[in-house]
Amino acid sequence: MNLTNPTEKQLRQYGLMMAGVLSLFVTLFLYKAWHTAAMALGVWVLFFLVMGLLAPTRLEGVYRAWMKFAEVIGNFNFKLILGLVYLVFFTLTRLVASLFREDPLTRKIEPEKKSYWHDCEPRSSDPKRFEKQF
């Protein structure tokens, strides 16, 4: 999506999408009997609907402001969610490994060992084994 120079089609889609989403909130407000809020939001629905259908290029300023706001919120959510996932996942993994005394990287130093080398089984030298590795 081109944020610097939105096309007329993108602006029309934006106007109609905003009208549609806001109309869902108007419906919810009417259901809850919040008539003042529903009428105030209904004005915005009409604004976006009319502008989206008749003059989508006039929505460019609103579109740019909305996209800047969305970028800020997206960056915040990105950092927050990834930070929490990282913290929870690796913390829980480490706690579980500590409970079971697991050391998957075999980092423990054992002075009585001569070498830490792990022998592996020899593989066949057939070149066909490289064709379907997964």
Secondary structure, DSSP 8 states (H G I E B T S, - for coil): --SSS--HHHHHHHHHHHHHHHHHHHHHHHHTT-HHHHHHHHHHHHHHHHHHHH-GGGGHHHHHHHHHHHHHHHHHHHHHHHHHHHHHHHHHHHHHHHHTT--TT-----TT-S------------GGGGT---
